[in-house]
Amino acid sequence: MGKSRISDVGSDSAKPMVSIIIPAYDECDTIEDVFQGISDVFKDWKRDYEVIFVDDGSTDGTSEIMRSFPDRNPHVKIIRFARNFGQQAGVTAGFEASVGEYAIVMDADLQVDPADLPSLILKLDEGYDIVAGYRENRREGFITRRLPSLIVNRFFKLFFNLPYRDMGCGLQAYRKKYLEGLDRFTSMYGHMAIYSVWRGGRFADIPITYRSRKSGKTKYNWRKLLFFFLDIILTFTTRPIQLVVLSMLGGTLICAGVVTGLASLITLIAGGDIGLGIWILAMFLVLAGIQLGTAAIQNERINRISHRLDRTPMFVIDEVIENTKKSNHTFTEDK
């Protein structure tokens, strides 16, 4: 692992405590290196910290490897889910269990380097509220990974004025006070980074080391990125909903109706004979497209309200493992 990037190694215990949250799902080939890398960073840097690994229902041996971490490093805690609930649930569980004033979310696939952690922490020390890494030299496929990321980043820069140049980066840090009062049964809880900026946090980003994936496959694809993209839109604003949802669900019908109407009008002007049925069809297509888009928006809003009223648990914790102490319990997190 690389060396800690700290200009002045020494006692830093008076600075805010750092909580590092790492959701992991089937990362048996990298999780040991992630643990060792973080331990190396803080070995000579006397900064108060904790590391919370959230095992998101792994089935490949990741859980067994993690079990030794708390006894090898007393700053480490393990949270094990009863099954796979998804990355956002893992981040949420980690945030709720953390006690530090600073919170850092880090991927477990080792594509981001633990040696970059001090750079983010020191940037928060300067007074920033959100510090995001951005990947300078990505070696992933253009069509499958870089192009979707480029589209999403450009869209949110244009419509939301978000300062992120790399929203999908797996290394981001926050002051936890910018998440205070946020009910995790709201949609915003799943997008803490955007919520912090939306709330008015002072933002900065820094370049980080980004490496090719050591093993395994990425958990993201075009479909998941599309759902993530739409979820943010529905969560934070209603302004572009009509543009995105309506164009995707009802746009084809609307275009067909408009084209039919224009073709009929041109034919009529040219002296042709247009029956009433064609005009009715054109109007029907346009109205049906609008209705589809409107229904999609309404249904999504109703679903979100329903989940919040029902307080449907986001995850179920099966086990919490800490240094020399292990508590086995199954319960739903529905505070």
Backbone hydrogen bonds, N-H to C=O, Kabsch-Sander energy under -0.5 kcal/mol:
donor,donor_aa,acceptor,acceptor_aa,energy
5,R,115,A,-1.1
6,I,4,S,-1.5
12,D,46,K,-1.7
15,K,12,D,-1.4
18,V,48,D,-2.0
19,S,102,Y,-2.4
20,I,18,V,-0.5
20,I,50,E,-2.7
21,I,19,S,-0.6
21,I,104,I,-3.7
22,I,52,I,-2.8
24,A,54,V,-3.0
30,T,27,E,-1.3
31,I,27,E,-2.3
34,V,30,T,-2.1
35,F,31,I,-2.3
36,Q,32,E,-2.6
37,G,33,D,-2.6
38,I,34,V,-2.2
39,S,35,F,-2.2
40,D,36,Q,-2.3
41,V,37,G,-1.8
42,F,38,I,-1.8
43,K,39,S,-0.7
43,K,40,D,-0.5
44,D,40,D,-0.6
46,K,10,G,-1.0
46,K,44,D,-0.8
47,R,45,W,-2.8
50,E,18,V,-2.0
51,V,75,H,-2.6
52,I,20,I,-3.3
53,F,51,V,-0.6
53,F,77,K,-2.4
54,V,22,I,-2.3
55,D,53,F,-0.6
55,D,79,I,-3.1
56,D,24,A,-3.0
56,D,54,V,-0.9
57,G,55,D,-1.6
65,I,61,G,-1.8
66,M,62,T,-2.3
67,R,63,S,-1.4
68,S,65,I,-1.0
69,F,66,M,-2.0
72,R,68,S,-1.4
73,N,69,F,-2.1
76,V,73,N,-2.1
77,K,51,V,-2.6
78,I,321,I,-2.9
79,I,53,F,-2.9
80,R,319,E,-3.1
81,F,55,D,-2.8
81,F,79,I,-0.5
82,A,316,V,-2.5
85,F,83,R,-0.6
90,G,86,G,-1.8
91,V,87,Q,-2.5
92,T,88,Q,-2.3
93,A,89,A,-2.5
94,G,90,G,-2.0
95,F,91,V,-2.5
96,E,92,T,-2.4
97,A,93,A,-1.5
98,S,94,G,-1.1
101,E,17,M,-0.7
102,Y,17,M,-2.3
103,A,174,Y,-2.5
104,I,19,S,-3.1
105,V,172,Q,-2.9
106,M,21,I,-2.5
107,D,170,G,-2.0
113,D,209,T,-0.8
116,D,113,D,-2.4
117,L,114,P,-1.9
119,S,116,D,-0.6
120,L,116,D,-1.3
121,I,117,L,-2.2
122,L,118,P,-2.9
123,K,119,S,-1.3
124,L,120,L,-1.9
125,D,121,I,-2.0
126,E,122,L,-0.9
127,G,124,L,-1.8
128,Y,123,K,-1.2
129,D,202,R,-2.6
130,I,202,R,-2.2
131,V,173,A,-2.5
132,A,204,A,-2.1
133,G,171,L,-2.2
134,Y,206,I,-1.7
136,E,134,Y,-0.7
136,E,208,I,-0.8
138,R,136,E,-0.6
145,R,141,G,-1.8
146,R,141,G,-2.1
147,L,142,F,-3.5
149,S,145,R,-1.6
150,L,146,R,-2.5
151,I,147,L,-2.5
152,V,148,P,-2.4
153,N,149,S,-2.5
154,R,150,L,-2.2
155,F,151,I,-2.4
156,F,152,V,-2.3
157,K,153,N,-1.6
158,L,154,R,-2.0
159,F,155,F,-2.9
160,F,156,F,-1.4
161,N,157,K,-0.5
162,L,156,F,-1.7
169,C,166,D,-1.5
172,Q,105,V,-2.0
173,A,131,V,-3.0
174,Y,103,A,-2.6
175,R,129,D,-2.1
176,K,101,E,-2.6
176,K,174,Y,-0.6
178,Y,175,R,-1.7
179,L,176,K,-2.2
180,E,177,K,-1.1
182,L,179,L,-1.6
183,D,181,G,-0.7
186,T,183,D,-2.1
189,Y,186,T,-1.0
190,G,187,S,-1.2
191,H,188,M,-1.9
192,M,189,Y,-0.5
195,Y,191,H,-2.5
196,S,192,M,-2.4
197,V,193,A,-1.5
198,W,194,I,-3.1
199,R,195,Y,-2.2
200,G,197,V,-1.3
201,G,196,S,-2.5
203,F,201,G,-0.5
204,A,130,I,-2.0
206,I,132,A,-2.1
208,I,134,Y,-1.8
211,R,111,Q,-2.5
214,K,109,D,-0.7
225,L,221,N,-2.5
226,L,222,W,-2.2
227,F,223,R,-2.2
228,F,224,K,-2.4
229,F,225,L,-2.4
230,L,226,L,-2.5
231,D,227,F,-2.4
232,I,228,F,-1.8
233,I,229,F,-1.6
234,L,230,L,-2.5
235,T,231,D,-1.6
236,F,232,I,-2.4
237,T,233,I,-1.5
241,I,238,T,-0.7
242,Q,238,T,-0.7
244,V,240,P,-2.5
245,V,241,I,-2.1
246,L,241,I,-1.0
247,S,242,Q,-0.5
247,S,243,L,-0.7
248,M,244,V,-1.9
249,L,245,V,-2.8
250,G,246,L,-2.2
251,G,246,L,-0.9
254,I,250,G,-2.3
255,C,251,G,-2.9
256,A,252,T,-2.3
257,G,253,L,-2.4
258,V,254,I,-2.6
259,V,255,C,-2.9
260,T,256,A,-2.3
261,G,257,G,-2.5
262,L,258,V,-3.0
263,A,259,V,-2.7
264,S,260,T,-2.1
265,L,261,G,-2.3
266,I,262,L,-2.8
267,T,263,A,-2.2
268,L,264,S,-2.3
269,I,265,L,-2.6
270,A,266,I,-2.2
271,G,268,L,-1.3
272,G,267,T,-3.0
274,I,272,G,-0.6
278,I,275,G,-0.8
279,W,275,G,-0.9
280,I,276,L,-2.1
281,L,277,G,-2.3
282,A,278,I,-2.3
283,M,279,W,-2.3
284,F,280,I,-2.4
285,L,281,L,-2.5
286,V,282,A,-2.0
287,L,283,M,-2.5
288,A,284,F,-2.7
289,G,285,L,-2.1
290,I,286,V,-2.1
291,Q,287,L,-2.4
292,L,288,A,-2.2
293,G,289,G,-2.0
294,T,290,I,-2.5
295,A,291,Q,-2.6
296,A,292,L,-2.1
297,I,293,G,-1.8
298,Q,294,T,-2.5
299,N,295,A,-2.8
300,E,296,A,-2.0
301,R,297,I,-2.2
302,I,298,Q,-2.5
303,N,299,N,-2.5
304,R,300,E,-2.0
305,I,301,R,-2.3
306,S,302,I,-2.6
307,H,303,N,-2.4
308,R,304,R,-1.9
309,L,305,I,-2.6
310,D,306,S,-2.8
311,R,307,H,-1.2
312,T,307,H,-1.5
314,M,333,E,-0.7
317,I,331,F,-1.4
318,D,80,R,-3.1
319,E,80,R,-1.6
320,V,327,S,-1.8
321,I,78,I,-2.8
322,E,320,V,-0.5
322,E,325,K,-2.3
325,K,322,E,-1.3
327,S,320,V,-1.9
328,N,326,K,-0.5
329,H,318,D,-1.1
329,H,327,S,-0.6
331,F,317,I,-1.6
331,F,329,H,-0.5
333,E,315,F,-1.6
334,D,332,T,-1.1
